[in-house]
Amino acid sequence: MTASVGWLGAIAAYIALNVPALAGDDEQTVRAAYLMMDVVMRYALIPLAAATLATGIVQALGTPWGLFRHYWVTISLVLTIIAFVVLVLHLPTVEDMAAAAADPRVDITHLRGDLFHSVGGALVLLVPLALNIYKPRGLTRYGWRRAGNQRANASRM
């Protein structure tokens, strides 16, 4: 849970860097914002996303909720995987923006920031957060079979 909160915090930092990148008047500030986006992506977003995915799987396997027994766990897992994959696939774009910003000979006025991507990622991650807090009812087919097998085994004893 801590890693996922950290991931959301890193997204907030990334969104904050988009503000001067999109609306800044000072060229050095705009360049610095693009350079820091790459740093935040590499050293905060991706590691926290990977930790969130790993700890989520371990916690699901080690608790009665299971990984595929309840819809809310499965939906959280799928959304987390999608968010992680999109994040990793987006890294080259962020690297390109940072490389352009690092070169003082390159005109950076054509760069348009990354606000849509970062806000979209935050919104996607709020869904698993809400599901993990409220834990709505609903077993998957696997969960029903597993519960039926457990009841059958208990009645045999």
Contacts in CASP RR format, 6 or more apart in sequence:
PFRMAT RR
TARGET T0000
AUTHOR 0000-0000-0000
METHOD contacts of the structure
MODEL  1
MTASVGWLGAIAAYIALNVPALAGDDEQTVRAAYLMMDVVMRYALIPLAA
ATLATGIVQALGTPWGLFRHYWVTISLVLTIIAFVVLVLHLPTVEDMAAA
AADPRVDITHLRGDLFHSVGGALVLLVPLALNIYKPRGLTRYGWRRAGNQ
RANASRM
1 55 0 8 1.000
1 59 0 8 1.000
1 132 0 8 1.000
3 48 0 8 1.000
3 51 0 8 1.000
3 52 0 8 1.000
3 55 0 8 1.000
4 48 0 8 1.000
4 52 0 8 1.000
4 125 0 8 1.000
4 128 0 8 1.000
4 129 0 8 1.000
4 132 0 8 1.000
6 48 0 8 1.000
7 45 0 8 1.000
7 48 0 8 1.000
7 49 0 8 1.000
7 51 0 8 1.000
7 52 0 8 1.000
7 125 0 8 1.000
8 122 0 8 1.000
8 125 0 8 1.000
8 126 0 8 1.000
8 129 0 8 1.000
10 40 0 8 1.000
10 44 0 8 1.000
10 45 0 8 1.000
10 48 0 8 1.000
11 45 0 8 1.000
11 118 0 8 1.000
11 121 0 8 1.000
11 122 0 8 1.000
11 125 0 8 1.000
12 122 0 8 1.000
13 40 0 8 1.000
13 44 0 8 1.000
14 37 0 8 1.000
14 40 0 8 1.000
14 41 0 8 1.000
14 45 0 8 1.000
14 114 0 8 1.000
14 118 0 8 1.000
15 115 0 8 1.000
15 118 0 8 1.000
15 119 0 8 1.000
15 122 0 8 1.000
17 33 0 8 1.000
17 36 0 8 1.000
17 37 0 8 1.000
17 40 0 8 1.000
18 33 0 8 1.000
18 37 0 8 1.000
18 113 0 8 1.000
18 114 0 8 1.000
18 115 0 8 1.000
18 118 0 8 1.000
19 33 0 8 1.000
20 29 0 8 1.000
20 30 0 8 1.000
20 32 0 8 1.000
20 33 0 8 1.000
21 30 0 8 1.000
21 33 0 8 1.000
21 34 0 8 1.000
21 37 0 8 1.000
21 111 0 8 1.000
21 113 0 8 1.000
21 114 0 8 1.000
22 112 0 8 1.000
22 113 0 8 1.000
22 115 0 8 1.000
24 30 0 8 1.000
24 33 0 8 1.000
27 108 0 8 1.000
30 101 0 8 1.000
30 108 0 8 1.000
31 101 0 8 1.000
31 102 0 8 1.000
31 104 0 8 1.000
31 108 0 8 1.000
32 101 0 8 1.000
33 101 0 8 1.000
34 97 0 8 1.000
34 98 0 8 1.000
34 100 0 8 1.000
34 101 0 8 1.000
34 108 0 8 1.000
34 111 0 8 1.000
34 113 0 8 1.000
35 98 0 8 1.000
35 101 0 8 1.000
35 102 0 8 1.000
37 94 0 8 1.000
37 97 0 8 1.000
37 98 0 8 1.000
37 113 0 8 1.000
37 114 0 8 1.000
38 94 0 8 1.000
38 95 0 8 1.000
38 97 0 8 1.000
38 98 0 8 1.000
41 87 0 8 1.000
41 90 0 8 1.000
41 91 0 8 1.000
41 94 0 8 1.000
42 91 0 8 1.000
45 87 0 8 1.000
46 87 0 8 1.000
46 88 0 8 1.000
46 91 0 8 1.000
49 80 0 8 1.000
49 83 0 8 1.000
49 84 0 8 1.000
49 87 0 8 1.000
50 84 0 8 1.000
52 80 0 8 1.000
52 84 0 8 1.000
53 80 0 8 1.000
53 81 0 8 1.000
53 84 0 8 1.000
56 77 0 8 1.000
56 80 0 8 1.000
57 67 0 8 1.000
57 77 0 8 1.000
60 66 0 8 1.000
60 67 0 8 1.000
60 73 0 8 1.000
60 77 0 8 1.000
61 67 0 8 1.000
65 73 0 8 1.000
65 135 0 8 1.000
66 73 0 8 1.000
67 73 0 8 1.000
67 74 0 8 1.000
67 77 0 8 1.000
68 74 0 8 1.000
68 140 0 8 1.000
68 142 0 8 1.000
68 143 0 8 1.000
69 139 0 8 1.000
69 140 0 8 1.000
69 142 0 8 1.000
69 143 0 8 1.000
69 146 0 8 1.000
69 147 0 8 1.000
70 135 0 8 1.000
70 138 0 8 1.000
70 139 0 8 1.000
70 140 0 8 1.000
70 143 0 8 1.000
71 136 0 8 1.000
71 138 0 8 1.000
71 139 0 8 1.000
71 140 0 8 1.000
72 131 0 8 1.000
72 132 0 8 1.000
72 134 0 8 1.000
72 135 0 8 1.000
72 136 0 8 1.000
72 138 0 8 1.000
73 131 0 8 1.000
74 140 0 8 1.000
75 127 0 8 1.000
75 128 0 8 1.000
75 131 0 8 1.000
76 127 0 8 1.000
76 128 0 8 1.000
76 131 0 8 1.000
76 132 0 8 1.000
79 124 0 8 1.000
79 125 0 8 1.000
79 127 0 8 1.000
79 128 0 8 1.000
80 125 0 8 1.000
80 128 0 8 1.000
82 124 0 8 1.000
83 121 0 8 1.000
83 124 0 8 1.000
83 125 0 8 1.000
86 121 0 8 1.000
90 117 0 8 1.000
93 114 0 8 1.000
94 114 0 8 1.000
97 111 0 8 1.000
97 113 0 8 1.000
97 114 0 8 1.000
100 106 0 8 1.000
100 108 0 8 1.000
100 111 0 8 1.000
101 108 0 8 1.000
101 111 0 8 1.000
139 147 0 8 1.000
END
